[in-house]
Amino acid sequence: MANFAARMKHINLSFAACGFLGIYHLGAALAFRRHGQKLLKDVKAFAGASAGSLVASVLLTAPEKIEECNEFTYGFAEETRRQPLGAVTPGYDFMARLRRGMEAILPPNAHELAQHRLHVSVTNTRTRGNCLVCSFPSRADLIQVLLASSFVPIYAGLRPVEYSGQKWVDGGLTNGLPVLPVGRTVTVSPFSGRPDISPRDGGQLNLYVSVAKQDVLLSVANLVRLRHALFPPGRREMEALFQRGFEDAVAFLRREDRFG
């Protein structure tokens, strides 16, 4: 019984792959920072894929910069919307823009804070298998792994991200919502489904589809969200998504008696 109690106190926090819907994750992250200290003190590890890994890295290494991340995300989305063909517009370097954002936000010791506490989902282009990277010898290594997790082939470019002598692409293709083997993993996703924190779409048939290890509700609203993940909506809708993430996380904290 004591071992079971210890396992239940061992909490992990995992954020789903979701493209520009990562603004929902930032809302949840702000709720954790403001009202979830009872939960965060028990969080042993953070995990994520694609945009989820970016938010996990910020919540772990620079939680005071969540609002700065919001402004970066709004600006990045607006810049992408202005391109004639979105992120795939010839001459637009989506990954370079993302790298600049990470360089500006992550602190100098981010890799030390993330070492063995942050698990980033990436996909190997040769084996097509998934890997959860949790060791980061340098800040540059951490940023390179985060870029790899966020690289959607064709959408973000034609050349996969190279790291440790191999080529990697979006972790969301093979494991979009990592669940760690030890303890309880609290999951966050902007897609309505079975995660602990996610929107609740009403009036549906409750049919689920498994997408890269993430159970997603089959709904019109989720189809719209999928489109917005790659082709971001306007600022007002992005702000509404942020607020929804904040409110859904607060509701979870209250249900779990972790609000404080």
MIKE-488726 format. One record per residue (C-alpha): residue in one letter; x, y, z. Coordinates in steps of 0.001 Angstrom, whole numbers, plus 500000, padded with zeros to 6 digits. Layout:
// residues N
AXYZ
...
// end
This chain:
// residues 260
M500000500000500000
A502861502374500808
N504424501739497402
F501100502394495696
A500709505662497587
A504220506683496576
R503477505913492930
M500305507987493064
K502206510898494567
H504708510629491707
I503022512901489161
N504063513509485568
L502613516245483378
S502285515616479640
F501194517986476854
A499843516751473517
A501079517538470023
C498807520224468585
G500586522834466452
F499283526351466958
L496707525027469418
G499634525067471836
I498113528364472984
Y495612526139474878
H498579524509476651
L499922527928477604
G496580528741479223
A496769525505481202
A500400526222482118
L499461529642483477
A496709528037485567
F499238525576486998
R501621528416487823
R498980530577489490
H496769527977491144
G498484524586490847
Q501461524751493197
K499986521820495167
L500239519788491982
L503547521143490655
K505414520325493867
D504666516640493202
V505493516718489480
K508635514639488949
A508730514769485142
F507313516733482237
A506625515325478780
G505280516438475452
A505262516153471694
S505651518967469174
A504048522151470554
G503339520246473759
S507052519688474314
L507693523401473855
V505169524345476544
A506432521594478859
S509965522977478502
V508834526495479371
L506735525417482374
L509725523462483689
T512572525889482963
A511034529378482672
P507469529498484059
E507766533258484554
K507903533617480766
I504527532049479957
E503005535436479121
E505989536180476871
C505318532871475129
N501717533968474556
E502825537071472695
F505347535071470666
T502625532570469716
Y500141535273468712
G502809536979466592
F504015533705465058
A500424532764464159
E499776536173462617
E502983535984460606
T502043532507459334
R498533533672458414
R500004536514456357
Q501949534115454131
P500112533336450858
L500409529578451460
G500876529641455218
A503947527864456593
V504621526118453263
T505052529427451392
P508338529280449421
G510987531411451090
Y509314531401454518
D511524529651457078
F509067528349459679
M511726526501461678
A514095529474461839
R511255531577463298
L510559528893465885
R514237528609466782
R514502532359467377
G511569532180469748
M513129529379471768
E516509531092471853
A514848534192473302
I512725532399475915
L514687529445477301
P517192530414480045
P520942529713479780
N520670526713482138
A517495525289480550
H519254522029479648
E520368521527483258
L516838522080484562
A515433519761481890
Q517981516959482363
H516072513706483044
R512944515693483936
L511777516633480448
H510814513853478028
V510507514999474420
S508768512797471862
V510556512552468495
T510231510255465473
N513238508639463800
T513045508995460010
R514979505776459338
T513198503393461714
R509927505376461897
G510006504558465588
N509389506848468523
C511942507993471058
L511507509967474265
V514648512051474696
C515391513128478267
S519139513835478250
F520407517207477076
P524193517766477274
S523811521435476305
R521214524150475759
A521820523796472011
D521033520071472280
L517775520814474100
I516713523329471448
Q517631520922468629
V515519518136470165
L512571520503470648
L512892521589467019
A512944517947465928
S509777517233467899
S508086520171466155
F509170519384462599
V506104518430460549
P507442517087457215
I506663519270454175
Y504683521727456339
A507774522918458237
G510316522131455526
L511846519337453474
R514942518509455508
P514423516664458817
V516216517901461904
E519574516254462553
Y520520515335466093
S523029512863467498
G523934511638464029
Q520383510785463022
K517420512521461414
W514220513246463315
V510747514634462706
D507587515477464660
G507089513285467729
G503350513749467314
L503433511357464358
T504253508366466571
N503470509364470163
G501399512520470371
L500718512377474124
P503500510586476048
V502533508670479176
L505532507889481372
P505940504436482937
V506322505450486592
G503589507219488555
R500495508957487257
T500737511039484084
V498317513963484000
T497554514603480328
V496635517884478635
S495228518247475115
P493291520928473199
F491460518111471390
S488324516840473086
G488879513282474238
R490064511230477200
P492933513412478535
D492626514694482107
I492493518279480850
S490793518913477509
P487693520631476106
R484446518726476577
D482375518652473411
G478696518045474139
G476049516318472016
Q478459513857470406
L478210510098469821
N481211509431472073
L483129507681469311
Y486889507839469769
V489729507399467327
S493301506686468401
V495783509028466718
A499448508435467601
K498531507058471041
Q496043509838471770
D492315509009472042
V490440511813470310
L486675512267470171
L485245512003466683
S483535515388466426
V483115518319464068
A484739520584466659
N487870518408466695
L488083518511462906
V488051522302463098
R490739522176465798
L492873519934463592
R492736522515460802
H493580525310463227
A496596523357464504
L498327523934461147
F496456526985459898
P495967529195462961
P492770531183463508
G492643534918464224
R493885536564467404
R490450536620469077
E490005532866468636
M493566532241469813
E492877534255472959
A489675532253473513
L491688529016473227
F494151530310475803
Q491316531151478183
R489734527734477613
G493001526027478523
F493247528120481675
E489665527337482729
D489910523615481945
A493099523332484015
V491511525216486925
A488502522867486781
F490876519889486939
L492758521345489908
R489471521839491750
R488306518285490982
E491603516921492287
D491618519173495351
R494891520682494125
F493688524252493657
G495582526751495721
// end
